[in-house]
């Protein structure tokens, strides 16, 4: 798959997720407004002297709808955060593919090995996942550097 096609798919993925988030946001707003309207109607019925079961149920229904709307907003915020995480990972993956492609196809053969080592080094140190380097990985990197420099550390 070429890079233009990857960019198109990445843009399509992002656009689709943004559309879903927008629909989620507007559904939350609609639930909030409906719940508020029901709550105001129930309170209005109570102040008009209709203290029967219908006014109580209307008020309770309005309060419950407000809780549902709050749940919608909570899910919206979680989805927004998750979209940003996934999109960042896709961008990192795309950047990795660009770097590897440029190294393999654009760099002259004598410098290609050195550039691949540089790309690999950058990938290992770009803090993903954001945890400290394990001792095993540090030892492997140290051994590789020693082997490259003829045993000098």
N, C-alpha and C positions, 0 to 999 in steps of 0.2 A: 504494500500500500504506500503510495507516495505521500509526501508531506502536505500537499494541497488538499488531498482527500482526507488526511488526518485532521487538518485544520477545520475543514467543513464539518466533519463528524463531531469534533469537539465543540464547535459553535452551535451545531444542532442540539447536542446534548445540553449545553448550557441554556439555550433558548427554551427548550422543553421544560427544564427544571424551573426556570424563571416563570414560565407560564403557570406551572402547577403552584408555585409559591404565590403568585398574584391571585389565582383562583382561591387558594386557601385563605389568603388575607381578606378578600372580599366576602367569602363565606363567613369568616369570623365577624366582620363588620355587620353583615346582614343578621346573623344570630344575635349580636349585641343589640341592634336596633329593634328587632322583633321582641326580644326579651324585655327591653326597656319599655316598649309600647304596651306589652301585656301587663307589666308591673304597674305602669301609670294608670292603665284602665282599671286594674284591681283596686288600687288605692282610691281612684276617683269613685268607684262603686261604693267603697266603704264610707267615704266622706259624704256621699249623697244619701246616706242612711240605709243602704242595702247591706246589712251586715249578715246576710245569709251565706249559705254554703257556696253559691256561685262566685261571690266577691272574694271569699277566702281562697277558693281554688284558683281563681284568676291570678291573685297575688302570688300564691305559691308557685303557680306555673311560670310567672314572670321571673321569680327568683331562680327557679331551676334552669330556665332558659339562659339567664345571666351566667350561671355556673358552666353551662354547656359552651357558651361563647368564650368564657375564660379558658376552658379546655382547648378550644379551637386556637386561641391565641398562643397558648403554651405549645401546642403542636407546631404551629407556624414558626415560632422562634427556634424550636429544635430542628425543624426542616431547613430553615435558613442557615443555621450554623453548620449542619451536615452538608448542605450544598457547597458552602465555602470550603470545607475540608476536602470533599471529593474533587472539586474544581482545582484546588491547589495541587492535589496529587496528580491530576491529569496534566496540568501545566508542567509539573516536574518531569513527568514521563515524556512529554513532548520535547522538553528541553534536552533530556537525555538522548532521545532518538536523533534530534538535530545534531548534537555534539558527536555522536557515534557516526552518523552519516557523513558529516563534514570531515571527520578524521579519516574515515575509510575511503572516501571518494575524492576529496579535494586536496589532501596533503600529499606532497611527493613521497615516494616510497622510502627514501633514506630517513625521513623525519617521522614517518608514520608510527613506528614502534614507540618512540619517545612521546609523541602526542597521545597515543592510546594509554600509555602509563599515566600521563597527566590527567586525562579524562577520568580514568579509573580512580586515581587519587582524589580528584575533586568529588567524585560520586561518593567515595567512602567517607569523606569529611564534611559533607553538606548537612549534617545533623538530622538525618532521617533514618530511623526514628530518633526522637530527641531523648536519648538515653546515653549514659557514658559508654565509652568504648570498652568492650569486654577484654579481659586480660588475654584471652585466646587470640582475638583479632589483633591486638597490639603486638603479640609475639609473632604472628604470621607476617604482619607488615614489617616489623623489625628484621626478621629473618630474610625477607625478600630484599629489603634495602641493603643488608649486609652482603647478600649473595651478589647483588648488582654491583656493589663497590669492592668486590673481591675480599670480603671478610672484614673490612674496616667499618667501624661504627662510631 
